[in-house]
């Protein structure tokens, strides 16, 4: 995958887990970086949880679900992308769980930058769905190796052969080349914790066949260990005691506790310097402190710089070489947020924050970690908040309500844009699949046409 002939001719082992393939490049034999992508509710989180449970040590504590957010648990969907790691056969597998709903596609776009390959989960009964197409299109565009896993083969109405054929057709329709269309396939029941690479009726007693396939098929990360530091900040977290936590993959160089680093956004950004106070590696679905991290691995760190944003590059302050910032698709819907001015304002005993300044501060904090969200003042203490869909904005509203915010919200408005230099007006569109009895088909089509479908 990385040029087999070149590696075979020139690979030289230089240390544990490192194989030199050129004067500046190494292959990390001891790491795999892989993301799990799928349509909503095709079983990503359940599969991830069971992968970690089956590989954790006996001395390790019982694991929580990857969907640890309260709203995620209530709704049964993944909202935020999460990093995890597991150890298998002496190899560390960095596992990235991504959201499946289109409204949270911004999470998928930036998270794929950290992975060398992805496991595309497809429901064994439903087959490829709209979001399957969206995430696969991103993976093909970024030239990521794709491993297809047909999940939920234990369903009574499972039809894995049909799903495999339609998945291949989807690859072809999205412009995948011959190598990408020749994807490895596995079959699994994430709920039962079983998998197989031989067929849906030959499930083993655990998920090890899937892990073996990941070790064999996922490209080993190429590390530029001797080059100046480069790490693209792909995700942010927040700790009440330590402040902002930066998460990303080290492309070149290394990170150590106490090391002075630079932060720069693109080629024209200003260089800010700071020091690493704490450095973490991922362990199962948690983090643990470590003294040093090398290129090719995914890590998290805290420092004194309060202005770090997603898309910044962590660089060597003496030789800054920033990477291209992360770009995501534009918002499609906007809501108007503002203080509650109705007669019932501030009557709820749970209300803590009511002013425009409080709302603005909370929206600024949200935009730091959510690249697909944007907001701007709208006069009269109100704000226009733009996102990828009403579900994404609804989740933000519910989180703010539970945090004690009280506000008024306008009706959703679709965002349009004018093609530069023309009078053509473009609007966002969505692909919908509706399953209904034959006798209702005409009524459904009439309703869709009535709203512009």
Helices and strands as residue ranges (DSSP letters): H 4-10, E 12-15, E 18-20, E 26-28, E 31-38, H 44-55, H 70-75, E 82-88, E 91-97, G 102-104, H 105-111, G 112-114, E 117-123, H 130-141, E 145-151, H 160-173, H 178-181, E 185-189, E 194-196, H 208-217, E 222-223, E 230-239, E 243-252, E 254-256, E 260-264, E 272-283, E 286-289, E 292-294, E 298-303, E 313-315, E 333-339, H 356-369, E 374-377, E 383-387, H 390-402, E 407-409, E 413-414, E 416-418, E 425-427, G 438-440, H 441-450
